Amino acid sequence: MPGPQGVTPTQFRDLSWIRGAMQTAIALEHSTMPLYSAAMYSLEVQNYPSYNSIRSVLMEEMLHMAAACNILAALGGRPGIADLEPRFPRAGLPGQVAPDLRVVLAPLSVRQLKTFMRIEAPEFLLAKRELATAYPTIGRFYQAIKDAVAKNATAVRAAVRDGGPANQVGGNLGYRTIVPRDGVDPVDEILEALDMIMEQGEGEPARGIGTSSTFQNEESHYGRFAELRYGARYQQVSEPVAVTAETEEQFFRGEPIAWPVVINTLAVPSDHYGAVLSEDPNAPAVEKELDAFDAAYTAMMTALHQAWNGPVERSWPSLGEAVVQMNEMRVLSCFNILRHQVPPAAVARLAELYPAEYRLLAEFTDLDRPVFYGPRFVNQAAR
């Protein structure tokens, strides 16, 4: 019996499917990073609770992407990173995850936090209509991979034993690496790495939206975004109450979290501001800053690709170069791009310039306030 459109039926999910699914997982984990980074960069002050919360999630998303790369490398595949580009705005996430969700690069707002919470949501908090797809959550996608790994355990063990051309990266930084070790079952290691991704994102089932002692009972990504949305830290209610979509707000009445000062960037349309720039007398200067950011982003992606796929002796320097470019992206965005205001006349004409996307732009940007440009995250190597 065929599965949902574009989804491989379970009986055909062999080792080759697992490798393909892990490459999709790399794209999936990467797709969250521009979204979270754009919101983080929009904060005027970069050492307050909101900034630190988003940054902590971003750091763990990097760990998750690295774990996915290392799993694929262990199975004999080559992680493809250099040409990844999520292409926002988009419907859903890579791998047909959360296909009901419309995602766009935008500044921090309650509306964008709702998007982030939907990205990280556990199944039990979704409405029935949201569950009516093959992969309504990131967790469901990874569960499918876990099931396939367990089903193909013998082939997985053989693949790890035989190795492959790609590197294992980041073991000295605490990243999950998968290499043959006496007395250690690589199937267990892979399943544990996938569990890490699921638990840090959605929470541990027994703890609702929190994590277990394995992760020091920290809040899940969902929980950290919920704290920002509700403006207060997570706090267990005095009487036993299950976390549901209806009761959720009761759990966020702890220490208040002040709403930060946000630079009101224009949500990035599909033409990467092309129509707006055509209306901007300062376009050459703005485009120079946007292109510089995109060049740094591209260099970061290229360096990460080389860390996994280049000569092993260059793996560590390549990872270091990626970190350098990550810092360059923050500087270019926060201190250059976000200082350029979109001309009010162009803002007034957004409905004409973007008839198909105007409602989306208006939903994620406050058009009644001064509007500024934001980073586009264009991977120049993917063009």
N, C-alpha and C positions, 0 to 999 in steps of 0.2 A: 504493500500500500504506500503510495507516494506521500512524502511529508509536505508541510506548507511550502509555498512557492519559494524556490531557491534554497531550501533547507534540506540537507542530505538526510535521508532516512537512517535511523539508528543502525540498521543491519549492515549499512555500507560504510560505517565510520571506522575505518581501519587506521593503520599507522600513517599512511599517506594523508588521510583526513585530519588526523591529529596534528601533523606538521602544518597543514594549511590553516587549521584552527588556531594554532599558536602564532602564526604570522598575523592572522586577523586580530588576535589578542594584543599583539604589539601595536597594531594600528589603533585598536580600541583604547588602550591605555594612553597612547600618545595623544589621541583626539581630545582627551580631557584637559591636557596641559595648557594649550592656548586659551581655552575657555577660562580656566581658573587664573592663569597668568594675566589675562586682559583685565579681569576684575581686580586682581591684586595690584596691578600697576596703576589703576585708577584712583588709588588711595593717596591723598595728599601727604599724610604722615605714615612712614613705613616702619614704625616700631610699636604700634598700638595693637590691642588684642585682635581686632579684625584682620589686620595684616598678618599677624603671627599665626592665626588659625588657618587662613588660606594657604600660607606658605607651608605649614606643617602637612597639610593635605597634599600639596604639590610635591614635597619631598618624598612622601610615601608613594605617590603615583609614579615617580621616577624609579623607586624600588620595584614597583609592580611591573613596569615596562622592562626593567633589567631582568627580573625573574622570568618573564615570558621569553625574552631573548635567550637567556641561558637554557631554558627548557628546550627551545627549538634547536639551539646549537648542540645540546646533549643528544638529541634525537637524529642528528646528522644533517640538519638543515642550516641554511644561512639566513640569519635575521636581516630582513630588508628594512632599512631605516632611511637611507639617503633620499629616497623619492616619496616618502610619506607626506601627504597633505590632505587634511580633513575636508577642505573646501567649504567653509562656512559662508552664509547660513546653509543648514542642511536639515533634512528630516532624519531623526534618529542618529544612532552611532554606528560605527563599523560593525559588520557581522549581523546586521539587522536587529541590533539591540535597541530596545525602547523606540520602535518605529513611530509611535504616536507623538514623539517629542520633537519640537522645533527648536534647534539650537543655533545661537548666534553669538559672535564676539561682542561683548558689551561691558559697560562699567558695572561696578557693584551696585545692586539695588535689591529690594525685597523680591521683585519679579525675577531677577537673575538667580537669586538664592533658591527660589522655588524650582527653577530649572536644575540647579546643582543638586538639590535634594532628590529630584526625580531621577537624575543620573545615578545617584548612589543608593536609591531606595531599596529596602528589602521587599520581597513579594507581599508579605502580610500587610503592608501599608498601602498597597495599590488597589484601585477600584477594579471591579470585575471586567469592565471594558478594556482596561489597560493590560489585563492578564491574557487577553484573547489573541496572543501572538506566540510564536515559537520562543522568542527570547525577550520577554518583557523587561527583564533586569539583567544587569551585568552578572549577577550571581547565577541566574539560570543558564547563561551562556557558559560560564566556567563549570557549572555542574555537568553540562553535556560533555565537556572535555574530560572531566574527572571520570565520568561513566565510561567513556571510550578508552581512557588509559587503563582503567581496571579491566575492561573487557579484553584488551589487547596486551595484557601484562607481559606475556612471554616475548612478543615482538618488541615491546618497549625496552625490556631488559637487554635484549640482543642489540638494539640500536644504540643504547648507551654504552654497552661494552665495545661495540665496533667504533664508536666515535664518529667524528665528522670534521669538516674543514674549518669550522668557525671556532672562535675563542670563548672560553668562560671568563666573564668579566666581573670584577668588583668583589671577589671573595674577601679581600683585605679591607673592604669597606662595609662588610656585613651583608652584601647582596647574597641572595640564594644562588648557589652554584650547584651543578649536577655533574659529578664526575664519578667514575667507577671507584668504589672503595670496598675493601674486604669487609664482609659482614654487614654491609648496608644495602638495602634494597632500593634501587633508584626509583622504582614505582612509588614507594612510600615517600621519597624525597619530593618527587614531582607533585604528588597529591598534597603534601604539606605546603608546598609553595603556592599551589592554587588555593588552598584553604586560607593562607595568609592574605592573599589578594581579596578574597571574598569577605573575610572577617573584618579586616581593616576598613573596607568600604562600607559594608552594610551592617556590621555588628555580628556578634555571636548569638545564635538563636535563643539560647537559654538566658541571655542577658538583654534581650530586646535589641536596642540600638547601640549597646555598649560592646566592648570587647572583653575577652577573658584575661586571666592573669598572665597568659602567654605574652600579651601586649600591654601588660601593666594596667589593665582595666581602663585604658584610655577610651575616649569617645570615638566612635566610628566616624568616617567621613560624613556620613549622613547626619550624625549627631552634632558634629562641629558646625556644619552649615545651618542646622536647625537652631543652634545657639545664637548664631548671628541673625537669623531671620526673626527670632522671637526676642532678641535683645537681652538674653539672660542665660546663665550657665545651666547645664543639666542638673537636676536635683530629683532624687527619688521621692515620690509622693508618700505621705505619711501612712496612708492605707493602701493595701495591695490593689493595684490597678494595672491591668494589662495595657501595654502601649498599642494604641490603634490610631487610625487617622482622626478619629473623633476625640480621643483623650490625649493626644500627643502634646498639645500646648501645656497641659498640666505639669509636664515633666521639665519645663524650661522656665522655672520661677526662682532660680538660684541667684547668685551674684549678678547684678546688672552689667551688661556690656553696652557701652556708649556707642551710638552710631557714628562712624567716622566721617570725616570730610571727604567727599568723593568728587573727583574731577568728572564732569558730565560729558563723557566722550560719546560720539555718535556711534551707535551699533553699526558694525561693518557690513555694508550691503555686498551683494554678490560681485559687483564690479570693482570692489576694493576702493571705493570712493571716487571712481572715475568720473561720474557725472557731477559730483560736488566739486571736484578739482577743476573741472571745466568752467565753473562759475567763480573760482577763487583767483583774484589778482595775484595772490602770494603763492600760487600753485608750484612754481619751480622750487622754492625753498621747502615747502611742505613735502613734495615728492622726493627731494633729496634725503630728508629725514626718514621718510617711510621706506625708501629703498635701502638706506643704511641699516635699518632694523631688519628688513627682510634678508639682507646679505648676512647679517650676524646669525639670524635664525637658520639660514641655509648652511652656514659654516658649522653651526652646532650639530645639525642633523648629519652632515657629512662626517664630522669627527666621531659621532656616536657609531655611525656605520663602520668606520674604520676600526674602532675599538673592538668590534665583534668580528669583523671580516678581514682586517689587515694583518700584517705580520705580527706574531704574538709579542715580539719585543717592542712594538709600537703601540700595543693596546693601552697601556697605562698613560703614556704621553697623549694619546688621542683622547682618552677620557678627560685628561686634564685640560686639553684644548676646548672640549665641549663645555666644561665648567667656566672657562674664560669667556666663551661666547654667551653663555647664559647671563653672566654679570653684565656683559656689554649690552645685551638686549634690555635689561632693566634700566640701565643708564640712558640708552637711546630713546626708550619709550617715555620714562618718567620725566626726564630733564630736557628732552627735545620735542618729540612728537606731541605730547600732551600740552605743550605750551602754545600750540598753534590753534587759534580759534577758527571754527568754520564760519564763514561770513553769514551774518544774520539773513541777508538776502537769499543765500543758498538754502538756509534752513527753512525760510518761508516758502520755498519752491520745492521742497522735498516730495510733496505729493505728485508734482508734475515730473520731477526727475526720476522718481521711483514708484510709479503707479502700482506695480505688483508687490512691492516690499514696504510701502509706506506704513501700513498698519504695524508691521513687525518693528520697524525703526522707532515708531512712536511709542510702542509698548515697552521698549527697552532703553529708551533715552527720554529724558525730560525736555521736551522741545520748547517749554516755556522759560527755560534758563539758558544762559550762554552755553554753546555746544562746542566741543573740541574734537580734534582728530584723535584716534587711538591706533594701536598697532594692528597690522593686517595679517601677520603670520603667513606670508606668501613664501612657499618653498621654491626658490628660483630654480633648483635642480629638478623639480617635478614638472616643469613647464616644457 
